[in-house]
Amino acid sequence: EERKDDDELPLFKEAARYFKDQAFCASKDEGLEVVFDDFVCEHAAAFADDAETRDEGHSFEFTELHNEYLRLFEKATERVLEVAGGTREQFAKECRSALRSGARPEGEQWFLESCMAALDYEVFYETMVRAGRKRRKK
């Protein structure tokens, strides 16, 4: 039964594995996790402030930041999809499927959250607000 799960999300699992390896092998300032971490560190505080003061709607600046994050994410995943022989559409579908199926094994959960933040603005916004608040407490 476990094998079936692997077959259902081949691209997602391959991408999660690839990025985990990249981050592990990477020097301190490269690799997917670090790329996104830098992005989050740089912008998260503004999102946390916004969540406390905003009345309605989202600022254009945050939409632009989401687009920037999406570009970073797509650039990072393109290579894996090329090697694995998959399409962006198939990958996005697998990400949604992984999300619906609940918690992922360690190493995939972080990646799933990164995927969903790229695919969905609201998820991106909430993720950034949470990150901003967490950094404030430190």
N, C-alpha and C positions, 0 to 999 in steps of 0.2 A: 504493500500500500504506500509506503514511503517513497518508493521509486516513482510512482505515478505523479506525486507532487512535483518532483524534479522535471518531469516531462511537460507538465502544464505551464511552467514559467521558465523556459530555458534561457531566454534573453535576460530576464530580470536577474536570475541567479548568476548567470555568466557576468553580467555587468557588476553586480554586487561583489562577486569574488574578485574580479579584475581591480576594482577600485580599492578594495581592502588590501590587496597585494601591493598596489601602487602606493598607497598611503604608508604601508609598512616598509616598503623598500625605499621610499622617497627620502631625500634629504629633508631637513627640517622645514624648508620653505617651499615644498612642492607636493604634488599629490592632491587628489580630489578633496579629501577632508580639509586639508589646509587651505586650498583655494576657497572653499565655501566658508571655512572658519574666518578667514581674513575678511571676506565680504560681510559676514554677520557681525564681526567685531567692529568693523568700520561704520556700519549703518544702524545697528540694532537700537542704540539709545534714542535715536530720532523716532523710531516706531513706538517705543515705550512711552515717550513724551506725548506723541500724537494720540495714543489710545486713551490717555487721561484727559486730554483737552478737546478732542474732536467732537463736534456736535453731529455732523452728518457728512456723508460722502468721504471719499479718499482723495488725497492731494495727487496731482499729476506727477509730482516728484516720486511718490511711492510706486505709481504705475510704471514709471521709467526705471526705477530700481528693480522692479519685478522683471521687466524686459531684459535688463542687464544680467540679472541672475539666470534667467532663462537662456540667454546667449552663452553664458559661462557653462551652464549645465549641458546644453546641446553640444558644445564644442568638446566637452569632456566625454560625453557618451558616444559621439560619432565614431570614434576609433573602435570602441568595443562592438558596436553594431556592424561595422565594416568587417571586422574579424569574425564575428559570430554569424554574419550573413543575415542579419535581421533588418527590419524597417523601423522607423520611428513610430509609426502607427501601431505596429505589433508590440513594440516596447511599451508605449503608453498604455495599451490595453492590458498588458501583463502587470504594469504598475497598479492599475486600478483593481485588477483581480487580486493582487497580493494584498492590497489595502482592505478589500472586502473580506478576505479570508482571515483577517485578524493579525495577531502578533507574529512577527517573523523571528527566525533564529537570530542569535546574537550576530552582529556584523551585517545583517540585512535590514534590521529595523532602522538604523541610522540612514542607510541608503534609501529605504522606502520613503522616509520623511523628506529627504532631499528631493526625491523624484516628485512627490506630491506638491512640494513648495514650488517646484518649477512649473508644474502643470496647472496649478490652481491658485489664482491670486489671493483668495481668502485664506487658504492654508499658508501661503507665503507670509501674508500680513500677520497672522496669529503666531506663526513660528518666530518672526522677527520681534514681535512684541514680547513674547515669552523670553527670548534670548536677551533682550534689552533689560527686562526686569531682573532676570537671573544675574546678569553682570553687575547690576546696581547693588545687589545684596552682598557681593564679594568685598 
